[in-house]
């Protein structure tokens, strides 16, 4: 009969990397929401519009045609052709040349992990923004490297001037995220060029997380209607993008990475032994995604951003988002509470937010998502204004 020694701590069997990682604070918001009746969920980081019918039909057709097995590790050729056609239009990269390679990944998170595994050894460093997307610090635990935070407060702009002092002989890559999560801030062409020049000059790989590249508002978009990207100024940058946010299919877990062949080939190799390949029928579903116009949805989100600014700006320090669907506002010091305490007060009023400590070394700000219907957003904002006024 099996016997377990009660004196043995079962957690002693776990790896140090596992124990070093905390569960995402966003999950805590979901757990709190499950306890509420009719919550006003301003914490969720996914679009509230349906997947385009053409994509649903293409994915369904692939399933019905039995395209359900493994694909090539790097993804199906037809999707690669679609990605290269898009990058030629969007970034000016070659459509047919061999100067870069692509890999279809299991979401942008999959792409970020593959890149980190390919670039970092134990003791190596990478520079990330503070505030950050929740995965970024964990990339250090998962690889044995160290993620070095670049303080971007109060304007949340990860500039070359802020990054340069952090680069040393252990730095392997710089990770920039624009439009940013949790801030929604979009860097300018000039800021992107300066970052690209810095990384190229110091021999450091530049990795640009552009999951929200199609969610850029009119005041931050380039004259040709595209998202500012450092990859326009450095074709050796690694670009990581995805389909989930743009087309409302976050659960499809599809992204892609494009960049120097020497790096992407290693990412493909690691994918072969981890994810194997991205979900095959869903790859067929996104081949024509770049031809779908989401301008109306982006305009609607820009209007919601305006609602947030109008309601909260008189009461908080709030940098106007230039894209994505988040606002990251400071809890007024006069309230005498942390962002976590403010979040708990909001939960008492049925409003779900994510405290800044989830995304940062500071617990001073709160992330609000406006990826919700306007009526619900309006109701939530009214409650937040009450709380911000100490009521």
Protein Blocks (a to p, Z undefined) as FASTA:
>chain_A
ZZddfkbcfklmpcfklmmpccdfklmmmmmmmmpghiacfkbccdfbdcdfklmmmmmm
mmmnopabccdfkbpfklmmmmmmmmmmmnopafkbckbccdddehjklmmmmmmmmmpc
ghiacdddddddfklmmmmmmnopacddddfbfnlpacfklmmmmpcfkbmbdcdddddd
fklpacdfklmmmmmmmmmmnopacdddffklmmccfklccfkopacdfklmomkbccdd
dfklmnopamnopadddddfklmmmmmmmmmmmnopacfklmmmmmmmmmpccklmmmmm
mmmmmmmmmmmmmmmccdddfbdjbdcddddfklopafklmmmmmmmnopacddfklmoc
bdfbccddfbbcfklmmmmmmmmmmmmnoZZ
